[in-house]
């Protein structure tokens, strides 16, 4: 028995045992953190599980049918899609424009490139808290600045106004997420050979033609990457909405993830919340497939 144990412990004697020995801790961690919760929550979506009732009963697709018939959930998905479009489109435009600017040589370029990453490094909870105070109707710096330059006369409750609440969260997300777009797009810009631009100048091409015919085609893949990742991040955004608006005013900013959270911790309906989570996952997969097919058609 002792000799067998020694042979097993001596991992150097077998590459297969060494591989298993190295991979096993990571495999256990992945299973415990990722696989098990996914499988367990998927099973819960077919039950009537609740946080206050311990008994489980299989109900089939009842939770999913309820989700498709839930007008509040449909409205939350509409708000989510609106939020995704606003944030991704704005960050993409700013990412391209700023990356083109910081690509050029100027004094202090290294400092600018380093400092513009700071918003991206700030946690969403901290970012949401900062913007909530900045948008405060009484002591917020946004109202103070706008009043001093004469744009507004009275303070505006940005997060309590149905017209400004969602754009305010979009503003916070754009401030934090645009550096990620800049980094990826800038990396793509730096791979474009300068000879292409020199040849275009010889042919008489201006800045706009060089951008349309050289720059955009050459950074198409980085744009695809940031667009799809930005969309996934926006679809699953929860922290900013929870910190800044809690879904208000009157549920005008209650996105699908926040509705899912409320279903668990306010209605205690774990099974229905699990079904909503998988609908969000399904929407994410569908959008990813659409993006991928668009890119594939572009390549052809």
Kinemage of the C-alpha trace (Angstrom):
@kinemage 1
@onewidth
@group {chain A} dominant
@subgroup {mainchain}
@vectorlist {calphas} color= white
{ca unk a 1} P 0.000 0.000 0.000
{ca unk a 2} L 2.800 2.385 0.924
{ca unk a 3} L 4.697 1.642 -2.287
{ca unk a 4} L 1.590 2.327 -4.408
{ca unk a 5} L 1.100 5.663 -2.634
{ca unk a 6} L 4.704 6.617 -3.273
{ca unk a 7} L 4.353 5.748 -6.960
{ca unk a 8} L 1.227 7.937 -7.221
{ca unk a 9} L 2.792 10.873 -5.373
{ca unk a 10} L 5.860 10.697 -7.609
{ca unk a 11} L 4.162 12.686 -10.375
{ca unk a 12} L 7.383 13.098 -12.300
{ca unk a 13} L 7.184 9.416 -13.213
{ca unk a 14} L 4.061 10.009 -15.266
{ca unk a 15} L 3.206 13.035 -17.427
{ca unk a 16} L -0.455 12.048 -17.321
{ca unk a 17} L -0.529 12.085 -13.528
{ca unk a 18} L 1.349 15.379 -13.517
{ca unk a 19} L -1.220 16.938 -15.857
{ca unk a 20} L -4.097 15.697 -13.695
{ca unk a 21} L -2.359 16.934 -10.566
{ca unk a 22} L -1.933 20.444 -12.021
{ca unk a 23} L -5.380 20.752 -13.610
{ca unk a 24} L -7.438 19.247 -10.780
{ca unk a 25} L -7.479 22.305 -8.424
{ca unk a 26} L -8.529 24.612 -11.243
{ca unk a 27} L -11.141 22.134 -12.458
{ca unk a 28} L -12.628 21.878 -8.966
{ca unk a 29} L -12.717 25.668 -8.620
{ca unk a 30} L -14.372 26.122 -12.035
{ca unk a 31} L -16.949 23.465 -11.262
{ca unk a 32} L -17.769 24.939 -7.861
{ca unk a 33} L -17.868 28.584 -8.963
{ca unk a 34} L -19.277 28.311 -12.489
{ca unk a 35} L -20.672 24.933 -13.520
{ca unk a 36} L -22.580 23.970 -10.372
{ca unk a 37} L -24.422 27.338 -9.965
{ca unk a 38} L -25.365 27.300 -13.671
{ca unk a 39} L -26.741 23.779 -13.554
{ca unk a 40} L -28.488 24.291 -10.212
{ca unk a 41} L -30.138 27.571 -11.278
{ca unk a 42} L -31.251 25.969 -14.549
{ca unk a 43} L -32.925 23.175 -12.588
{ca unk a 44} L -34.555 25.723 -10.270
{ca unk a 45} L -36.127 27.475 -13.266
{ca unk a 46} L -38.331 24.401 -13.789
{ca unk a 47} L -39.534 24.320 -10.177
{ca unk a 48} L -41.547 26.506 -7.814
{ca unk a 49} L -38.560 27.229 -5.570
{ca unk a 50} L -38.798 30.119 -3.115
{ca unk a 51} L -36.515 31.686 -0.535
{ca unk a 52} L -39.154 31.264 2.168
{ca unk a 53} L -40.416 27.781 1.243
{ca unk a 54} L -38.057 24.823 1.354
{ca unk a 55} L -40.162 22.382 -0.688
{ca unk a 56} L -39.510 22.041 -4.429
{ca unk a 57} L -42.064 20.934 -7.011
{ca unk a 58} L -41.430 20.440 -10.713
{ca unk a 59} L -43.617 22.815 -12.770
{ca unk a 60} L -42.117 22.382 -16.243
{ca unk a 61} L -42.030 25.497 -18.425
{ca unk a 62} L -44.472 27.412 -16.250
{ca unk a 63} L -41.903 30.027 -15.207
{ca unk a 64} L -40.827 30.633 -18.795
{ca unk a 65} L -44.428 30.962 -19.971
{ca unk a 66} L -45.043 33.381 -17.128
{ca unk a 67} L -42.017 35.403 -18.206
{ca unk a 68} L -43.281 35.747 -21.787
{ca unk a 69} L -46.660 36.899 -20.450
{ca unk a 70} L -45.234 39.322 -17.886
{ca unk a 71} L -45.705 42.937 -19.133
{ca unk a 72} L -43.363 44.299 -16.470
{ca unk a 73} L -40.580 41.990 -17.644
{ca unk a 74} L -41.189 42.923 -21.289
{ca unk a 75} L -40.894 46.580 -20.367
{ca unk a 76} L -37.668 45.841 -18.476
{ca unk a 77} L -36.225 44.160 -21.557
{ca unk a 78} L -37.194 47.182 -23.675
{ca unk a 79} L -35.409 49.475 -21.226
{ca unk a 80} L -32.406 47.125 -21.322
{ca unk a 81} L -32.233 47.201 -25.122
{ca unk a 82} L -32.558 50.988 -25.137
{ca unk a 83} L -29.760 51.217 -22.610
{ca unk a 84} L -27.549 48.837 -24.619
{ca unk a 85} L -28.015 50.808 -27.845
{ca unk a 86} L -27.320 54.153 -26.177
{ca unk a 87} L -24.217 53.049 -24.294
{ca unk a 88} L -22.572 50.881 -26.962
{ca unk a 89} L -23.159 53.373 -29.788
{ca unk a 90} L -21.864 56.311 -27.729
{ca unk a 91} L -18.816 54.435 -26.445
{ca unk a 92} L -18.015 53.195 -29.943
{ca unk a 93} L -18.106 56.697 -31.454
{ca unk a 94} L -16.056 58.169 -28.602
{ca unk a 95} L -13.676 55.209 -28.647
{ca unk a 96} L -12.895 55.654 -32.344
{ca unk a 97} L -12.575 59.450 -32.107
{ca unk a 98} L -10.372 59.478 -28.987
{ca unk a 99} L -8.193 56.574 -30.144
{ca unk a 100} L -7.526 58.427 -33.417
{ca unk a 101} L -6.548 61.499 -31.395
{ca unk a 102} L -4.205 59.757 -28.944
{ca unk a 103} L -2.598 57.776 -31.778
{ca unk a 104} L -0.964 60.968 -33.030
{ca unk a 105} L 2.259 62.230 -31.479
{ca unk a 106} L 1.918 65.193 -29.103
{ca unk a 107} L 3.481 66.401 -25.882
{ca unk a 108} L 2.212 64.432 -22.905
{ca unk a 109} L 0.733 61.603 -24.992
{ca unk a 110} L 2.014 58.950 -22.600
{ca unk a 111} L 0.447 60.708 -19.615
{ca unk a 112} L -2.880 61.085 -21.417
{ca unk a 113} L -2.907 57.395 -22.387
{ca unk a 114} L -2.146 56.385 -18.806
{ca unk a 115} L -4.714 58.620 -17.100
{ca unk a 116} L -7.584 57.806 -19.469
{ca unk a 117} L -7.566 54.217 -18.148
{ca unk a 118} L -8.437 55.372 -14.613
{ca unk a 119} L -12.255 55.454 -15.090
{ca unk a 120} L -12.190 51.899 -16.409
{ca unk a 121} L -10.270 50.743 -13.317
{ca unk a 122} L -12.874 52.207 -10.949
{ca unk a 123} L -15.367 49.575 -9.655
{ca unk a 124} L -18.983 50.039 -10.760
{ca unk a 125} L -20.127 50.508 -7.168
{ca unk a 126} L -17.659 53.356 -6.646
{ca unk a 127} L -18.475 54.861 -10.031
{ca unk a 128} L -22.205 54.728 -9.330
{ca unk a 129} L -21.740 56.387 -5.939
{ca unk a 130} L -19.608 59.161 -7.431
{ca unk a 131} L -22.124 59.928 -10.166
{ca unk a 132} L -25.062 59.740 -7.765
{ca unk a 133} L -23.494 62.501 -5.672
{ca unk a 134} L -22.493 64.520 -8.732
{ca unk a 135} L -26.090 64.353 -9.990
{ca unk a 136} L -27.619 65.142 -6.604
{ca unk a 137} L -30.288 67.849 -7.111
{ca unk a 138} L -29.206 69.851 -4.043
{ca unk a 139} L -25.432 69.532 -3.683
{ca unk a 140} L -24.431 67.891 -6.980
{ca unk a 141} L -21.619 69.517 -8.940
{ca unk a 142} L -23.431 69.001 -12.254
{ca unk a 143} L -26.222 71.404 -11.304
{ca unk a 144} L -23.718 73.879 -9.903
{ca unk a 145} L -21.708 73.964 -13.138
{ca unk a 146} L -24.759 74.197 -15.401
{ca unk a 147} L -26.194 77.055 -13.327
{ca unk a 148} L -22.914 78.972 -13.380
{ca unk a 149} L -22.616 78.801 -17.168
{ca unk a 150} L -26.267 79.772 -17.549
{ca unk a 151} L -27.716 76.598 -19.055
{ca unk a 152} L -30.244 76.021 -16.245
{ca unk a 153} L -31.903 78.329 -13.730
{ca unk a 154} L -33.110 75.809 -11.145
{ca unk a 155} L -31.692 72.546 -9.900
{ca unk a 156} L -32.688 69.398 -11.793
{ca unk a 157} L -33.333 66.068 -10.119
{ca unk a 158} L -31.454 64.041 -12.705
{ca unk a 159} L -32.078 60.629 -11.157
{ca unk a 160} L -35.655 61.320 -10.118
{ca unk a 161} L -36.807 62.666 -13.477
{ca unk a 162} L -38.227 60.133 -15.932
{ca unk a 163} L -36.576 61.890 -18.897
{ca unk a 164} L -33.107 62.236 -17.392
{ca unk a 165} L -32.743 59.112 -15.204
{ca unk a 166} L -31.768 56.631 -17.920
{ca unk a 167} L -29.462 59.058 -19.790
{ca unk a 168} L -27.778 59.803 -16.453
{ca unk a 169} L -26.935 56.129 -15.952
{ca unk a 170} L -25.806 55.972 -19.582
{ca unk a 171} L -23.500 58.936 -18.908
{ca unk a 172} L -21.934 57.146 -15.939
{ca unk a 173} L -21.461 53.957 -17.962
{ca unk a 174} L -19.972 55.843 -20.922
{ca unk a 175} L -17.526 57.629 -18.616
{ca unk a 176} L -16.381 54.322 -17.160
{ca unk a 177} L -16.526 52.062 -20.218
{ca unk a 178} L -15.151 54.234 -23.015
{ca unk a 179} L -11.474 53.676 -22.014
{ca unk a 180} L -11.916 49.955 -22.713
{ca unk a 181} L -13.107 50.778 -26.241
{ca unk a 182} L -10.198 53.177 -26.687
{ca unk a 183} L -7.600 50.608 -25.634
{ca unk a 184} L -8.814 47.904 -28.017
{ca unk a 185} L -9.364 50.239 -30.985
{ca unk a 186} L -6.027 51.988 -30.401
{ca unk a 187} L -4.275 48.618 -30.460
{ca unk a 188} L -5.875 47.969 -33.865
{ca unk a 189} L -4.890 51.403 -35.176
{ca unk a 190} L -1.252 50.836 -34.278
{ca unk a 191} L -1.111 47.723 -36.485
{ca unk a 192} L -2.003 49.675 -39.666
{ca unk a 193} L 1.110 50.126 -41.834
{ca unk a 194} L 1.971 53.781 -42.411
{ca unk a 195} L 2.787 52.911 -46.014
{ca unk a 196} L -0.930 52.590 -46.751
{ca unk a 197} L -1.547 56.192 -45.719
{ca unk a 198} L 1.491 57.393 -47.658
{ca unk a 199} L 0.249 55.656 -50.787
{ca unk a 200} L -3.205 57.161 -50.288
{ca unk a 201} L -1.700 60.661 -50.030
{ca unk a 202} L 0.156 60.096 -53.294
{ca unk a 203} L -3.154 59.119 -54.905
{ca unk a 204} L -4.682 62.363 -53.681
{ca unk a 205} L -6.855 60.943 -50.880
{ca unk a 206} L -7.940 63.314 -48.123
{ca unk a 207} L -8.395 62.582 -44.416
{ca unk a 208} L -12.000 61.426 -44.807
{ca unk a 209} L -11.207 59.022 -47.665
{ca unk a 210} L -8.235 57.598 -45.763
{ca unk a 211} L -10.463 57.024 -42.750
{ca unk a 212} L -13.239 55.338 -44.762
{ca unk a 213} L -11.105 53.231 -47.094
{ca unk a 214} L -8.099 52.400 -44.897
{ca unk a 215} L -8.705 52.986 -41.206
{ca unk a 216} L -12.206 51.538 -40.816
{ca unk a 217} L -11.568 48.313 -42.810
{ca unk a 218} L -8.317 47.710 -40.914
{ca unk a 219} L -9.885 48.112 -37.456
{ca unk a 220} L -13.052 46.209 -38.290
{ca unk a 221} L -12.156 43.259 -36.051
{ca unk a 222} L -11.271 45.403 -32.965
{ca unk a 223} L -14.554 47.270 -33.466
{ca unk a 224} L -16.377 43.933 -33.582
{ca unk a 225} L -14.671 42.801 -30.363
{ca unk a 226} L -15.508 45.939 -28.374
{ca unk a 227} L -19.048 46.047 -29.745
{ca unk a 228} L -19.873 42.493 -28.757
{ca unk a 229} L -18.163 42.742 -25.354
{ca unk a 230} L -19.743 46.140 -24.693
{ca unk a 231} L -23.146 44.706 -25.553
{ca unk a 232} L -22.677 41.749 -23.216
{ca unk a 233} L -21.520 44.027 -20.396
{ca unk a 234} L -24.469 46.395 -20.933
{ca unk a 235} L -27.017 43.572 -21.049
{ca unk a 236} L -25.788 42.377 -17.679
{ca unk a 237} L -25.342 45.800 -16.074
{ca unk a 238} L -26.725 45.839 -12.553
{ca unk a 239} L -24.431 47.779 -10.240
{ca unk a 240} L -24.941 51.262 -11.704
{ca unk a 241} L -28.728 50.937 -11.748
{ca unk a 242} L -28.810 49.545 -8.225
{ca unk a 243} L -26.597 52.296 -6.829
{ca unk a 244} L -27.943 55.245 -8.814
{ca unk a 245} L -31.685 54.725 -9.351
{ca unk a 246} L -32.889 51.385 -7.889
{ca unk a 247} L -35.111 51.196 -10.972
{ca unk a 248} L -36.793 54.530 -10.395
{ca unk a 249} L -38.461 56.796 -10.985
{ca unk a 250} L -41.623 54.684 -11.401
{ca unk a 251} L -39.606 51.775 -12.887
{ca unk a 252} L -38.370 53.875 -15.829
{ca unk a 253} L -34.846 52.513 -15.265
{ca unk a 254} L -35.723 49.014 -14.083
{ca unk a 255} L -33.645 46.944 -16.500
{ca unk a 256} L -33.971 43.159 -16.744
{ca unk a 257} L -31.130 42.425 -14.317
{ca unk a 258} L -32.627 44.719 -11.683
{ca unk a 259} L -36.061 43.164 -12.211
{ca unk a 260} L -34.430 39.773 -11.733
{ca unk a 261} L -32.852 40.909 -8.461
{ca unk a 262} L -36.163 42.284 -7.211
{ca unk a 263} L -37.856 38.987 -8.070
{ca unk a 264} L -35.454 37.145 -5.767
{ca unk a 265} L -34.949 39.511 -2.842
{ca unk a 266} L -38.312 41.288 -2.756
{ca unk a 267} L -40.733 38.679 -4.088
{ca unk a 268} L -38.590 35.716 -2.913
{ca unk a 269} L -39.448 33.860 -6.140
{ca unk a 270} L -36.188 32.034 -6.816
{ca unk a 271} L -37.483 29.825 -9.614
{ca unk a 272} L -38.980 32.679 -11.627
{ca unk a 273} L -35.782 34.709 -11.157
{ca unk a 274} L -33.759 31.763 -12.477
{ca unk a 275} L -35.952 31.635 -15.574
{ca unk a 276} L -35.451 35.372 -16.127
{ca unk a 277} L -31.690 34.922 -15.802
{ca unk a 278} L -31.692 32.319 -18.547
{ca unk a 279} L -33.825 34.545 -20.766
{ca unk a 280} L -31.180 37.258 -20.341
{ca unk a 281} L -28.533 34.682 -21.194
{ca unk a 282} L -30.532 33.628 -24.253
{ca unk a 283} L -30.807 37.241 -25.442
{ca unk a 284} L -27.057 37.624 -25.007
{ca unk a 285} L -26.387 34.502 -27.079
{ca unk a 286} L -28.774 35.605 -29.846
{ca unk a 287} L -27.142 39.038 -30.121
{ca unk a 288} L -23.685 37.443 -30.153
{ca unk a 289} L -24.700 35.137 -33.013
{ca unk a 290} L -26.126 38.091 -34.962
{ca unk a 291} L -22.898 40.067 -34.531
{ca unk a 292} L -20.824 37.063 -35.586
{ca unk a 293} L -22.857 36.513 -38.751
{ca unk a 294} L -22.654 40.185 -39.652
{ca unk a 295} L -18.861 40.015 -39.306
{ca unk a 296} L -18.720 36.826 -41.360
{ca unk a 297} L -20.737 38.430 -44.172
{ca unk a 298} L -18.438 41.427 -44.053
{ca unk a 299} L -15.400 39.180 -44.422
{ca unk a 300} L -16.940 37.527 -47.496
